[in-house]
Amino acid sequence: MTYLLDTNILLRFIDPTDPSHAIVHQAIDHLRFDAQDLRVST
């Protein structure tokens, strides 16, 4: 399955001080582990 990661997700993923960082990081790791197709739009 393909997942579209918007900029809010990416910003939370790279900012360890963001309150949602841990859950976003965990979700992306889980999707990558399951070999899901992650995409970013511009």
Backbone torsions as a table, in degrees:
resi	resn	phi	psi	omega
1	MET	NA	147.9	178.5
2	THR	-100.7	133.6	177.8
3	TYR	-118.9	133.8	177.3
4	LEU	-96.2	119.9	178.9
5	LEU	-97.9	115.5	180.0
6	ASP	-82.9	172.4	-175.2
7	THR	-63.1	-30.6	177.9
8	ASN	-61.9	-41.1	178.0
9	ILE	-65.0	-45.1	-178.5
10	LEU	-64.2	-40.4	178.6
11	LEU	-65.1	-41.1	177.5
12	ARG	-67.1	-34.3	-179.7
13	PHE	-65.6	-38.5	-175.8
14	ILE	-91.6	-10.8	-177.6
15	ASP	-104.4	100.0	-177.6
16	PRO	-66.4	-12.8	177.9
17	THR	-88.4	-9.3	179.7
18	ASP	-69.9	135.0	-179.8
19	PRO	-58.6	-25.8	-178.7
20	SER	-95.0	2.0	-175.5
21	HIS	-54.4	-48.5	-174.8
22	ALA	-62.4	-45.8	-177.6
23	ILE	-69.5	-37.9	177.9
24	VAL	-66.1	-43.8	179.2
25	HIS	-61.4	-44.1	179.3
26	GLN	-62.6	-42.6	-179.4
27	ALA	-64.9	-44.7	179.8
28	ILE	-66.2	-42.0	176.7
29	ASP	-58.9	-41.8	179.7
30	HIS	-63.2	-44.7	179.1
31	LEU	-64.5	-40.8	178.8
32	ARG	-66.1	-40.6	179.1
33	PHE	-61.2	-36.7	178.6
34	ASP	-82.0	6.6	178.4
35	ALA	58.3	37.8	176.1
36	GLN	-77.6	156.4	-179.9
37	ASP	-88.5	111.1	-179.8
38	LEU	-104.1	129.1	-177.6
39	ARG	-125.3	154.5	176.4
40	VAL	-124.8	133.8	176.8
41	SER	-96.9	155.3	179.4
42	THR	-116.4	NA	NA
